[in-house]
Amino acid sequence: EKLGVACRISAAGNSKKVVISKDSKDSRGLDIENIPELIEGEDAMDFDLDRITELMEADVNPHRVIIDCTDSESVSKYYDRWLSNGINIVGPNRNVGAGSLDYYKSVLSAQKDNSVNWGYESSVGSALPILTTLRDLLETGDTVHTISGSVSGTMAYVFSHINNEVSFSDAVRRAVDKDYAETDFREDLSGRDMARKVVILARQIGLDVSLGDVEVESLIPEDINTKTYKRESLEADLLEDIKVVNDNILERVKAAEADGRHLRYKFTIDVDTGKCKVALESVQNTDPLYRLKANENLVAFETDRYTVSPLIVKGAAAGPDLAAAGIFADLLRLTRAFTALQI
């Protein structure tokens, strides 16, 4: 209300149910305050993405937006169709940005050809303006040489808490309890989550890389990474299994501290060579990651302009509230774009 922005919600759903607003030219859409109750109410129906897509395609409103709060591959397969039909997309789903390179390029083409927006800032650093900063650098003529940092709130928290009293598995459990980790937190511990974000960043600067091109150090053994767990006991069983690496991780933490360093889960994109890496590194006090706090992400850009010291984007980025703020920020950027078109 303070920003003078009005959003009409035509449909809302979760993985099981969807509720659609009544057809009416005067309808204000679904009541945003009661959407969870509406999805569970008697007017809700089984989730049907084709029906939602048809509803959006039939809508004559020129400013249509789908907010994809999932990380679902099946949902991402609709992006090409949505953009081709003039529907804007906002959300943190990484299955396009870090998925098939051919499909990624197809989605970008659909976006450009139909003059619509695809906002995925929240796919890398929640509410932090990491992709926005990178775009600004590139569009103002700067040349980026290296991007490095850490974009995992889980890893930042874990390696800020390991000591003689708190083991690796204990620190992971605390991160899970704080809702910092992925539902299946092997995504975090294997490095896959950060590697996908690295692919998104690398593609943003024109590197044709895929997930398999990123050199990744997993913190858990391959047998744990590929093991099939029961959904209802995944958390407890996985926390028990990862205890096998507690001693090794603690030894690496102590070795780093004995050398006046800190252990950080770090990524590096060397733009000039095209190499991308995610690994556990011992960083010295001149590295921006040395002072990384427990719930932070940090990305450092070394460019033609920023040579003496890098341009750094840093801040809290763990937890659902910040993720929601990032998605909402992308939505507000869209509204500013819509307003500019009307001037």
N, C-alpha and C positions, 0 to 999 in steps of 0.2 A: 504493500500500500504506500509506503514512504517513497518508493521509486516510481510510483505511478504505472506499475506493470500489472496487467490482468491476464491470468492464464485460465483457459477453459479446458478442463480435463475431460476428454471424451471417453476414455477407457483406462482402466487400471487393473493390474492383475499380478498374481504370483505364478509359480510353476504349475499350480493346480487349477486355480479359478481365475475368472476375469469378470469384471462388471462393466457394462457399457451404459453411458448416459442415454436418457430418453431422447428420441428424435424430436427436436423442436428448434425453430429459428431463434426463439427467445431463451432457450435453455442456457443456464450458466455452467452446465456440465456437472460433474460429480462434486460433492461436497468434500473439499480437500481435508477437512478436519476429521472426517469419518470414513476415509477410504479403507482402512483395515477392516472396519466393521462391515462395510458394503461388500467387500470381497468375500466375506464369510456369510453374507446375508442370503435371503431367499431369491433375490434377483440375479445373483451371480450364476454363471454357467461354467462348464468345463473350459479350461484354457484352450484357445484356438487362435494361433498366430495368423493363420490365413484369414480368418474372419476380421481380426483387428486390422490387418493390412488392407483388406477390401474396404473397411470402414474409413480408413485414412485416405485411401485413393479416391473415394467418392466425395470426400469433404472438399467443398469449394473454397475454404479458408486458405489464402495464399501462405499463411505462416503456420504450417503444420510441423510439429516436432514429436519425435518418438524418443523417450528417455529410456535407454537400455541400462538397467542397473545390474545386469547379470554379467557373468563371464562365460556365457553359454555359446558353444560353437554353432548349435542349431539356430540360435537367434541371429548370430552374425551372418549366416548365409542369406538373410533377407536384406542386408545393407545395400547391396547393388540395386535390388528392386525398389527399395524405399527411396533412395537418392534419385534413381532414374525417373521416379514419379513425383519429384519435387518435394519430397518429405525430408526435413532436416533431422539429424540424429545427434543425440548427446549421450555420453555414458562412458564408463571405464572398461568396457569389454575389450580385452586385448587380442581376441581371436582373429581380428582383421589386421590390426596394426602390427602384430607379431606372427601372423599366420602365413598362409601361402603367399609368396611374393606376387604371383600372377593375379590372385584375387585382390590383394591389396592395391595393385595398380589399376585393376578394373574398377574398384570402388572409388579411387581418386579420380579416375576419368569420369565416372558417373556424377561425382560431386561437381567437378568443374563444368561439365557439359550442361548441367541443369541448374547452375548458379545457386546451389544450396550449400549448407554448412554441415560439417561433421566435426563435432567438438569432443575431443577425447583427452583433454588436458589431465583429467583425473585418473587416466590409465597409467600414469607414471609416478606422480608424487602427490596423490590426493588433491588437497587444495593449494599446493605450492605451484607457482607459475613457471614451471620448468620448460614446458614446450612453448609457452608464450614467449619466454625470454629467448629461447633458441630461435624462434621464428623472427623475432625483432632483430636479433644479431644478423641473421642471414638477409633479411629484407632491407636492411640499412647498409648492406654492402660489406659487412665484416666477413673475414674468413676464419672458420673454426678449425683448429688443429688437433685439440685433444679435449675430450669430455671425460670426467672421472667423478667418482663419489660413491655414495651408497644410497640406494632407493628401496630399502627394506626396513620398515619400522620394527619388524620382528627381530632381524639381525642386530639392529642398533640397540634394542633393548637387551637382548641376550648377552652381547659382548660388553655391555655396560654393567652387568651384574655378576658375571662369573668370578668366583674367588674360592678360597679354601672351604668356605661354608656353603656356597651356592654352586652346585654342579651345572654343567651344560643342560642336562635334562630338567633340572629344577628351574633354571632360567627360562627354558622353553615353556614349561608349564605355566609360569607366571605370565609370560607373554600371551599365551592362549587364554588365560583367565581374564586378561585385560582386553580381549578381542582385538589384539594387534595382528594375530596370525591368520593365515588362510584356514578354511574349514579343514582341509587336508593339509596340515602344515609341512608335509613333505615337499610341497611346492616351494616353501621358503627354504627349508634345510637342504634341499638338493640344488638350490641355486636357480631352479627353473623360473621362479617368479621374477627374480631380478634380471635373468637373461632375457626374458620376454620384454621387459621394460627397456633393456639395452637395445634390442632390435628396433623398438619403436623410435628411440632416440636416433639410432644410426640411420634409419630410413629417412628421418626428418631432414638429415643433412645430405641426402642423396646417395647413401651407400646401399647397394643392392645386397643386403645380408638377410639370412634366414636364421632360425633358431640353432640349426646345426652348425652354423659358422661361428658361433660364440664359444670360446674356450671356457668351460665351467668347472670349478672345483666343488664337488658335492661334499657336504659335511656328514653325510650318512652313507653307509655301505650300500652297494647296488642291490643286495638281497632285501634290504629294508625298503628301498625305493620302489622295487617292483612287487613287493609282497601284497597279497590280497587280504584286506582287513574287513571284518564285519562292520557295517556302517554304525551300528549302535555302540560298538566298543572300540571304534577307531582311535579316539583320543587316548583312552587309558592304555590300550595295547601298544600304540606307537610310542607313547611316553616311556613305557617300560622297555621297549626294544632299543631306543636310542641311548639308553644308559651305557651301551657297549662302547660309545665314543667319549664318555665323560673324562676318562683319565688322559687320553690323547689331547683333547681340547684344553684341559687344564694345564698340561705341560707346555703347550704352545702359548697360552696366556702368560704363564710364569716366565717363560723364556723371553717374551716380548717385554714384559715389565722389568726384567733384570737388565735389559738393554736400554731402559728409559723410553720404551715405545708402548703403543697400544695395539691390540689385535682388532682389526676391522674387516668386515666383509665388503670388499671394494670392487667396483667395476671400472674398466678403462676402455675408452674408444679412441684408438689412434686413427684419426681421419686420414692422415697422409698415407698410412700403410693399409688401411681398411681392416685392421685387426681389432677384435672385440674380446674382452676377457672379464671373467667374474671369478674372484678368488679371495681366500682368507689371507690377508697381508698384515705384516707388522709395520705400522706407520710411525714415523718419527714426529717430533713436535712441530715441525715445519709444514706438515701435511694438514690441510683443513680438516680432515677426518679425525685427527688426534683429539679434538675437543667435541666430537659428536656426542650429543646427549641421548638419553635413553629412548626417546620417542621421535627422533628426528630423521629426516632425509637430508641429504646434501648433494648438490651437483655443482662441480666447478668447470667453467668454460675457459680454456686457454685459446686465445684468438690473436689476430694481428693487432687488435686494439688493446687487448688485455694480455700483455706480455710479462710485465714486471710482477704482477699479481693477478690471479684469475678472477673472473666474474663469478661470484658464488651465490647460489640460491639455496637457502637453508631454513629449516623450520620444522615444527611438529607436523607429522604426516601419518601417524598411526591411529587406527580406530575408526569406527563407523561414522562418528560425527564429522570428522575432517573429510572423510570420503564423500559424505553427503554435501558438505560445503563446496567441494571441488566440482561436483556435478551441477550444483545450483549456480556456481560461478559461470560455468559454460553456458547454461541456459540464459543467464543475464547478458552474456556477451552476444548471444543470438538476438535478444530483444533490442540491444543497442544497434545491431546491424539492421534489423527490421525498421527501426525508427529512422536511421540514416537514409534508407531507401525512400522514405516518405517525404523527406525534406526537399 
